[in-house]
Amino acid sequence: MPGPFQKELNKEDWSEVEGHPQIQLKLVARERELYVLTRSLDRAEKERAIRLRTLHGSHKDLAKLRKTVRSGRVRLRELIYKRLGRLEKRWATAWPYPTELRFL
């Protein structure tokens, strides 16, 4: 779902902040409000690192759950769903990415 400023973010009419060439800004006027949008290389790298950390963490926890299910330590489907629910809560930002869950 795109954000409310998606069109403005994709346009190329950004201006650089004086003395900080890695930071760009844009003024957007909407309905008697003035918004200041900013973007920077450092922030993009930080957000990428956060996404990767959550993806790796959720993958690691899902692999642990798979191992316990395959070893037979967890057999009840309700308990498996309960543990998946805990993982979904813990890794909420990364949860839309697992596309397929198989019970083997």
N, CA, C and O of each residue as an XYZ file, in Angstrom:
416
protein
N       0.839     -1.171      0.000
C       0.000      0.000      0.000
C       0.892      1.245      0.000
O       1.642      1.461      0.952
N       0.822      2.046     -1.029
C       1.669      3.232     -1.089
C       1.233      4.280     -0.074
O       0.058      4.391      0.276
N       2.223      5.045      0.388
C       1.954      6.100      1.352
C       1.314      7.313      0.693
O       1.222      7.386     -0.533
N       0.873      8.264      1.511
C       0.179      9.430      0.968
C       1.078     10.354      0.135
O       0.575     11.163     -0.645
N       2.387     10.240      0.294
C       3.308     11.101     -0.444
C       4.107     10.324     -1.486
O       5.166     10.782     -1.916
N       3.619      9.168     -1.893
C       4.375      8.301     -2.800
C       4.713      8.996     -4.116
O       5.836      8.865     -4.603
N       3.772      9.730     -4.699
C       4.050     10.405     -5.964
C       5.148     11.443     -5.800
O       6.027     11.559     -6.654
N       5.102     12.202     -4.701
C       6.125     13.215     -4.463
C       7.500     12.591     -4.212
O       8.524     13.147     -4.610
N       7.513     11.442     -3.554
C       8.786     10.781     -3.271
C       9.466     10.301     -4.551
O      10.694     10.285     -4.631
N       8.686      9.915     -5.539
C       9.245      9.382     -6.774
C       9.672     10.454     -7.763
O      10.429     10.161     -8.689
N       9.210     11.686     -7.596
C       9.606     12.759     -8.503
C      11.054     13.149     -8.263
O      11.611     12.905     -7.193
N      11.645     13.752     -9.263
C      13.068     14.086     -9.187
C      13.349     15.541     -8.805
O      14.484     15.990     -8.962
N      12.382     16.282     -8.320
C      12.597     17.694     -8.016
C      12.975     17.938     -6.548
O      12.404     18.808     -5.890
N      13.926     17.173     -6.054
C      14.425     17.326     -4.694
C      15.550     18.354     -4.688
O      16.255     18.506     -5.685
N      15.725     19.059     -3.575
C      16.839     19.995     -3.445
C      17.746     19.523     -2.309
O      17.289     18.916     -1.341
N      19.038     19.815     -2.450
C      20.008     19.381     -1.438
C      20.084     20.404     -0.311
O      19.890     21.601     -0.526
N      20.367     19.922      0.878
C      20.547     20.788      2.035
C      21.966     21.341      1.980
O      22.925     20.590      1.804
N      22.090     22.630      2.128
C      23.397     23.281      2.036
C      24.338     22.737      3.114
O      23.999     22.710      4.297
N      25.507     22.312      2.687
C      26.490     21.765      3.609
C      26.320     20.283      3.888
O      27.173     19.679      4.538
N      25.227     19.679      3.405
C      24.961     18.248      3.616
C      24.474     17.643      2.300
O      23.271     17.467      2.111
N      25.388     17.327      1.397
C      24.961     16.852      0.076
C      24.246     15.501      0.101
O      23.570     15.153     -0.868
N      24.377     14.736      1.176
C      23.721     13.430      1.236
C      22.265     13.534      1.693
O      21.548     12.534      1.692
N      21.818     14.743      2.086
C      20.447     14.949      2.537
C      19.707     15.788      1.510
O      20.208     16.815      1.051
N      18.501     15.338      1.152
C      17.668     16.062      0.196
C      16.331     16.378      0.851
O      15.870     15.651      1.731
N      15.710     17.480      0.407
C      14.402     17.814      0.954
C      13.488     18.353     -0.122
O      13.919     18.762     -1.200
N      12.207     18.338      0.211
C      11.170     18.803     -0.707
C      10.030     19.373      0.129
O       9.647     18.794      1.145
N       9.495     20.500     -0.299
C       8.332     21.095      0.344
C       7.094     20.721     -0.463
O       7.074     20.869     -1.685
N       6.068     20.239      0.224
C       4.828     19.827     -0.429
C       3.675     20.531      0.270
O       3.502     20.403      1.482
N       2.883     21.278     -0.503
C       1.717     21.966      0.046
C       0.465     21.163     -0.277
O       0.217     20.795     -1.425
N      -0.319     20.903      0.773
C      -1.586     20.183      0.622
C      -2.603     20.753      1.592
O      -2.361     20.819      2.797
N      -3.729     21.158      1.062
C      -4.858     21.593      1.878
C      -4.434     22.506      3.032
O      -4.651     22.172      4.197
N      -3.850     23.621      2.725
C      -3.423     24.619      3.700
C      -2.374     24.107      4.675
O      -2.174     24.713      5.728
N      -1.706     23.018      4.359
C      -0.624     22.478      5.181
C       0.640     22.421      4.341
O       0.577     22.167      3.138
N       1.772     22.651      4.959
C       3.068     22.563      4.284
C       3.854     21.429      4.914
O       4.124     21.444      6.115
N       4.216     20.459      4.115
C       4.969     19.297      4.594
C       6.400     19.403      4.107
O       6.655     19.844      2.987
N       7.335     18.996      4.956
C       8.744     18.948      4.577
C       9.126     17.471      4.515
O       9.149     16.788      5.539
N       9.421     16.987      3.327
C       9.853     15.607      3.137
C      11.373     15.600      3.038
O      11.964     16.455      2.379
N      11.990     14.647      3.683
C      13.453     14.538      3.610
C      13.830     13.100      3.283
O      13.089     12.160      3.567
N      14.983     12.962      2.689
C      15.541     11.624      2.455
C      17.055     11.747      2.490
O      17.626     12.770      2.113
N      17.684     10.680      2.950
C      19.140     10.688      3.013
C      19.658      9.270      2.808
O      18.951      8.293      3.054
N      20.872      9.178      2.366
C      21.502      7.885      2.129
C      21.679      7.126      3.442
O      21.458      5.916      3.495
N      22.080      7.838      4.506
C      22.264      7.181      5.798
C      20.957      6.580      6.313
O      20.948      5.467      6.839
N      19.864      7.312      6.162
C      18.571      6.821      6.631
C      18.120      5.613      5.819
O      17.566      4.660      6.365
N      18.361      5.659      4.514
C      17.992      4.525      3.664
C      18.776      3.276      4.067
O      18.221      2.178      4.107
N      20.065      3.442      4.365
C      20.877      2.302      4.800
C      20.398      1.768      6.141
O      20.366      0.556      6.355
N      20.022      2.676      7.053
C      19.528      2.253      8.358
C      18.223      1.476      8.218
O      18.054      0.433      8.851
N      17.301      1.971      7.399
C      16.029      1.279      7.205
C      16.238     -0.083      6.556
O      15.549     -1.045      6.896
N      17.179     -0.172      5.628
C      17.480     -1.455      5.000
C      18.038     -2.445      6.034
O      17.671     -3.620      6.035
N      18.920     -1.962      6.905
C      19.484     -2.828      7.946
C      18.396     -3.310      8.905
O      18.420     -4.462      9.339
N      17.448     -2.441      9.237
C      16.344     -2.830     10.121
C      15.490     -3.905      9.456
O      15.130     -4.896     10.090
N      15.163     -3.704      8.164
C      14.359     -4.712      7.447
C      15.088     -6.049      7.379
O      14.479     -7.098      7.592
N      16.392     -6.020      7.081
C      17.151     -7.268      6.997
C      17.215     -7.975      8.344
O      17.110     -9.200      8.410
N      17.387     -7.207      9.421
C      17.450     -7.813     10.754
C      16.133     -8.504     11.092
O      16.131     -9.612     11.627
N      15.018     -7.855     10.783
C      13.731     -8.478     11.085
C      13.471     -9.690     10.193
O      12.924    -10.692     10.651
N      13.861     -9.601      8.927
C      13.675    -10.756      8.041
C      14.529    -11.940      8.487
O      14.051    -13.074      8.514
N      15.789    -11.683      8.837
C      16.659    -12.769      9.285
C      16.165    -13.352     10.614
O      16.196    -14.567     10.811
N      15.713    -12.490     11.515
C      15.208    -12.970     12.799
C      13.960    -13.820     12.644
O      13.839    -14.875     13.267
N      13.033    -13.362     11.815
C      11.809    -14.143     11.624
C      12.112    -15.468     10.924
O      11.520    -16.497     11.248
N      13.031    -15.435      9.969
C      13.416    -16.673      9.280
C      14.046    -17.661     10.264
O      13.758    -18.857     10.226
N      14.898    -17.153     11.131
C      15.563    -18.008     12.125
C      14.539    -18.631     13.075
O      14.614    -19.823     13.373
N      13.582    -17.827     13.551
C      12.567    -18.354     14.459
C      11.638    -19.346     13.766
O      11.243    -20.344     14.368
N      11.284    -19.082     12.505
C      10.462    -20.038     11.760
C      11.210    -21.351     11.537
O      10.605    -22.423     11.583
N      12.509    -21.277     11.298
C      13.315    -22.493     11.129
C      13.347    -23.294     12.429
O      13.293    -24.524     12.398
N      13.435    -22.606     13.577
C      13.421    -23.298     14.869
C      12.080    -23.986     15.096
O      12.030    -25.116     15.582
N      10.997    -23.304     14.742
C       9.678    -23.910     14.892
C       9.546    -25.125     13.984
O       9.017    -26.157     14.396
N      10.021    -25.006     12.760
C       9.977    -26.141     11.837
C      10.747    -27.332     12.404
O      10.304    -28.475     12.290
N      11.897    -27.061     13.011
C      12.710    -28.137     13.584
C      11.974    -28.832     14.734
O      12.006    -30.058     14.843
N      11.311    -28.046     15.589
C      10.587    -28.675     16.700
C       9.385    -29.476     16.208
O       9.051    -30.512     16.783
N       8.734    -28.998     15.146
C       7.596    -29.745     14.590
C       8.083    -31.034     13.944
O       7.500    -32.098     14.157
N       9.146    -30.943     13.159
C       9.657    -32.153     12.487
C      10.218    -33.181     13.459
O      10.160    -34.382     13.194
N      10.766    -32.718     14.592
C      11.314    -33.662     15.563
C      10.207    -34.333     16.377
O      10.458    -35.309     17.084
N       8.992    -33.815     16.278
C       7.873    -34.418     16.991
C       7.635    -33.827     18.365
O       6.738    -34.284     19.074
N       8.402    -32.834     18.766
C       8.221    -32.211     20.084
C       6.924    -31.409     20.137
O       6.318    -31.280     21.200
N       6.495    -30.871     18.997
C       5.222    -30.146     18.918
C       4.384    -30.847     17.860
O       4.759    -30.888     16.688
N       3.237    -31.404     18.279
C       2.419    -32.177     17.346
C       1.045    -31.582     17.117
O       0.486    -31.707     16.027
N       0.502    -30.945     18.121
C      -0.862    -30.432     18.009
C      -0.906    -29.201     17.110
O      -0.141    -28.252     17.277
N      -1.816    -29.251     16.165
C      -1.964    -28.146     15.206
C      -2.273    -26.831     15.933
O      -1.777    -25.776     15.538
N      -3.086    -26.889     16.988
C      -3.437    -25.680     17.734
C      -2.201    -25.049     18.371
O      -2.070    -23.826     18.392
N      -1.298    -25.875     18.887
C      -0.074    -25.369     19.499
C       0.857    -24.759     18.446
O       1.527    -23.757     18.693
N       0.880    -25.380     17.281
C       1.686    -24.831     16.180
C       1.154    -23.459     15.794
O       1.929    -22.522     15.600
N      -0.173    -23.335     15.680
C      -0.772    -22.044     15.339
C      -0.519    -21.009     16.427
O      -0.304    -19.832     16.135
N      -0.546    -21.450     17.681
C      -0.274    -20.543     18.792
C       1.155    -19.999     18.695
O       1.388    -18.804     18.883
N       2.089    -20.873     18.406
C       3.488    -20.436     18.269
C       3.678    -19.544     17.049
O       4.457    -18.591     17.085
N       2.961    -19.854     15.967
C       3.011    -18.966     14.798
C       2.446    -17.585     15.140
O       2.955    -16.567     14.673
N       1.412    -17.560     15.942
C       0.841    -16.279     16.369
C       1.827    -15.467     17.182
O       1.917    -14.250     17.019
N       2.580    -16.140     18.068
C       3.615    -15.439     18.833
C       4.691    -14.875     17.913
O       5.149    -13.747     18.094
N       5.089    -15.674     16.926
C       6.102    -15.197     15.976
C       5.566    -14.029     15.151
O       6.293    -13.081     14.856
N       4.299    -14.106     14.786
C       3.696    -13.002     14.033
C       3.700    -11.716     14.854
O       3.954    -10.636     14.321
N       3.421    -11.831     16.137
C       3.428    -10.653     16.999
C       4.855    -10.133     17.176
O       5.083     -8.924     17.133
N       5.805    -11.029     17.372
C       7.198    -10.621     17.585
C       7.788     -9.966     16.349
O       8.505     -8.970     16.458
N       7.498    -10.509     15.181
C       8.081    -10.021     13.930
C       6.998     -9.420     13.037
O       6.916     -9.751     11.854
N       6.180     -8.552     13.585
C       5.019     -8.007     12.868
C       5.404     -7.285     11.583
O       4.691     -7.384     10.585
N       6.512     -6.564     11.591
C       6.888     -5.818     10.388
C       7.384     -6.732      9.277
O       7.285     -6.380      8.101
N       7.912     -7.886      9.622
C       8.416     -8.814      8.608
C       7.392     -9.881      8.251
O       7.598    -10.639      7.303
N       6.294     -9.953      8.992
C       5.368    -11.067      8.826
C       4.699    -11.147      7.464
O       4.425    -12.265      7.028
N       4.412    -10.069      6.755
C       3.783    -10.231      5.439
C       4.659    -10.991      4.443
O       4.149    -11.468      3.429
N       5.963    -11.117      4.702
C       6.863    -11.723      3.729
C       6.809    -13.237      3.640
O       6.946    -13.759      2.534
N       6.616    -13.998      4.747
C       6.488    -15.448      4.556
C       5.242    -15.748      3.722
O       4.124    -15.457      4.146
N       5.432    -16.318      2.560
C       4.306    -16.505      1.655
C       3.708    -17.903      1.738
O       2.565    -18.111      1.331
N       4.455    -18.848      2.254
C       3.936    -20.206      2.269
C       4.391    -20.921      3.534
O       5.581    -20.937      3.848
N       3.463    -21.502      4.248
C       3.774    -22.296      5.430
C       3.249    -23.703      5.182
O       2.059    -23.903      4.938
N       4.142    -24.662      5.247
C       3.772    -26.057      5.019
C       4.015    -26.856      6.284
O       5.013    -26.647      6.973
N       3.130    -27.748      6.585
C       3.307    -28.647      7.725
C       3.773    -29.994      7.202
O       3.012    -30.731      6.574
N       5.022    -30.303      7.467
C       5.590    -31.594      7.023
C       5.927    -32.440      8.204
O       6.414    -33.558      8.042
